[in-house]
Amino acid sequence: MNEHVGAWFVTKEAKELFARLVARWELLEKWGVRTKLPGYRLTFEAWDDFRRKWLDGDEEVEKLNPTEAELNMVELAAEGKGFVRPGARPGGVDLEQMTEPLKAAAAVDREVKAVKAEVQEIAAAAPAGLASLAAGAFGRLPLAAKVAVPVVGAGLLWLKLGRGRP
């Protein structure tokens, strides 16, 4: 498998899953799946189309897991006719791990949830001391920031009241 196949945003995990799918289909092909299971013709055509597009650079990562599910179905039918699959059936890849932007978004989402949980924990543990905590944090700000906060607030209020319109 050419490791350079795949757009920049397709993750290593997605490329590896595609390579595993190719290898599993090749085993079925050697066994003679197309002649032994002719009822799966549409599945074979869908795989051929998916594989061709992927290799031509049109990676549809969102179709990897459904494609693997179809392959699992064909393998089970083939096992009923004598096909022996080597090893255990491998698992898929979480959709969030298939492209770099989705991977990054998932990481940001996890971090935001972690921070939110910490804030909720602090707020629940010290509701009375929260104001003093905020005051203490404000007290540690540099003088320029302390001056900027009320100025920006006044400016926003001025704009909100419509006084900032020409």
C-alpha positions in Angstrom: 0.0 0.0 0.0 1.3 3.4 -0.9 1.6 5.4 2.3 1.5 8.6 0.2 -2.0 8.0 -1.0 -4.4 10.2 0.9 -5.0 13.9 1.3 -3.1 15.8 4.0 -6.1 15.7 6.3 -6.6 12.0 6.2 -5.0 10.6 9.4 -2.6 7.7 9.7 -5.3 5.7 11.4 -7.7 6.1 8.5 -5.1 5.2 6.0 -4.2 2.1 8.0 -7.9 1.1 8.2 -8.1 1.5 4.4 -5.0 -0.7 4.0 -6.6 -3.4 6.3 -9.8 -3.3 4.3 -7.8 -3.8 1.1 -6.0 -6.8 2.6 -9.2 -8.4 3.8 -10.9 -7.9 0.5 -7.9 -9.4 -1.3 -8.2 -12.6 0.9 -11.9 -12.8 -0.1 -11.0 -12.3 -3.7 -8.4 -15.2 -3.6 -11.1 -17.4 -2.0 -13.4 -16.6 -5.0 -16.0 -14.5 -3.2 -17.5 -13.0 -6.3 -18.4 -16.4 -7.8 -19.3 -18.1 -4.5 -21.5 -15.3 -3.2 -23.0 -13.7 -6.3 -25.9 -12.2 -4.2 -23.4 -9.6 -2.9 -22.8 -8.1 -6.3 -23.9 -4.6 -5.3 -21.5 -4.8 -2.3 -18.7 -5.8 -4.5 -19.4 -2.9 -6.9 -19.6 -0.4 -4.0 -16.2 -1.6 -2.7 -14.7 -1.4 -6.2 -16.0 2.2 -6.5 -14.9 3.2 -3.0 -11.4 1.7 -3.5 -11.0 3.3 -6.9 -12.0 6.8 -5.6 -9.7 6.4 -2.6 -6.7 5.5 -4.7 -7.5 8.3 -7.1 -7.3 10.8 -4.2 -11.0 11.1 -3.4 -10.8 9.8 0.1 -14.3 9.5 1.7 -13.2 8.8 5.2 -16.8 9.0 6.5 -17.4 5.8 4.4 -14.6 3.8 6.0 -16.7 2.4 8.9 -19.8 1.6 6.8 -17.5 0.0 4.2 -16.0 -2.1 6.9 -19.4 -3.1 8.2 -20.3 -4.3 4.7 -17.1 -6.2 4.6 -17.9 -7.9 7.9 -21.3 -8.9 6.5 -19.6 -10.5 3.4 -17.0 -12.2 5.5 -19.7 -13.7 7.7 -21.6 -15.0 4.7 -18.3 -16.4 3.3 -17.5 -18.1 6.6 -20.9 -19.9 6.2 -19.6 -21.2 2.8 -16.2 -22.3 4.1 -14.1 -19.1 4.1 -11.6 -19.0 7.0 -10.6 -15.5 8.1 -7.2 -15.4 9.7 -7.2 -13.8 13.1 -9.9 -11.9 15.0 -12.1 -9.4 13.2 -10.4 -6.0 13.6 -12.3 -3.0 15.0 -12.8 0.3 13.1 -11.5 3.7 13.7 -13.6 6.4 15.5 -14.8 9.0 13.0 -13.2 11.8 15.0 -9.8 10.2 14.4 -10.1 10.0 10.6 -9.1 13.5 9.6 -6.7 16.0 11.2 -9.4 18.7 11.5 -11.8 16.3 13.2 -9.0 15.1 15.4 -8.1 18.7 16.4 -11.7 19.5 17.0 -12.2 16.5 19.2 -9.1 17.4 21.2 -10.3 21.0 21.7 -13.7 19.7 22.7 -12.2 17.4 25.3 -10.1 20.3 26.7 -13.1 22.6 26.9 -15.1 19.9 28.7 -12.3 19.4 31.1 -12.0 23.1 31.9 -15.8 23.4 32.2 -15.8 20.5 34.7 -13.1 22.1 36.7 -14.9 25.5 36.8 -18.2 23.7 37.8 -16.3 21.8 40.6 -14.8 25.0 41.9 -18.1 26.9 41.8 -19.9 24.0 43.6 -17.3 23.7 46.3 -17.0 27.4 47.1 -20.0 29.4 46.2 -19.5 32.0 48.9 -15.8 32.4 48.3 -16.2 32.8 44.5 -16.5 36.6 44.7 -13.4 36.8 46.8 -11.6 34.4 44.4 -12.6 36.7 41.5 -11.5 39.8 43.5 -8.2 38.1 44.3 -7.7 37.3 40.6 -8.5 40.9 39.7 -6.0 42.1 42.3 -3.2 40.1 40.6 -3.8 41.8 37.2 -1.3 44.4 36.0 -2.4 48.0 36.4 -2.9 48.5 32.7 -5.4 45.6 32.6 -7.2 47.0 35.7 -7.6 50.3 33.9 -8.6 48.7 30.6 -11.4 46.6 32.1 -13.7 49.5 33.2 -12.8 51.5 30.0 -13.7 48.6 27.7 -16.9 48.0 29.8 -17.9 51.6 29.6 -17.2 51.6 25.8 -19.4 48.5 25.3 -22.2 50.0 27.4 -22.0 53.3 25.4 -22.3 51.2 22.1 -25.1 49.1 23.6 -27.1 52.2 24.5 -26.7 53.5 20.9 -24.5 56.4 21.7 -21.8 55.1 19.4 -23.8 55.6 16.3 -22.8 58.6 14.1 
